[in-house]
Amino acid sequence: MASKTKKLEFIRERKKSTSGKKRKAGIRTKGSTKSKKELFGDK
C-alpha cells in the first residue's frame, strides 16, 4: 500500500495537470485576442 505522502503527491500532480484545462483549450482554439468590437465598442 502506498504511503499517505505518496498518495497526496500523486493527487496534487494530477490536479495541477488538469487545472485550467478548459480555459487553455479555449485559448488554443479561439485565441485570447479581443475582437475589434470588444476593444473599440460598436461604431
Steps between C-alpha positions, in 0.01 A plus 500: 500500500626846413585744778273796570766739375538314170121499451479872572785581262330302225166677557669843490688407183176398328317810621776724371494344153122531464452844652408758241462236228179646355631856506824398330315297235273798433797730455662251261192478278352848534805707585531757776505816287191714550285578200489847346145538633616421856797735482338802337127450558222510243548760229 
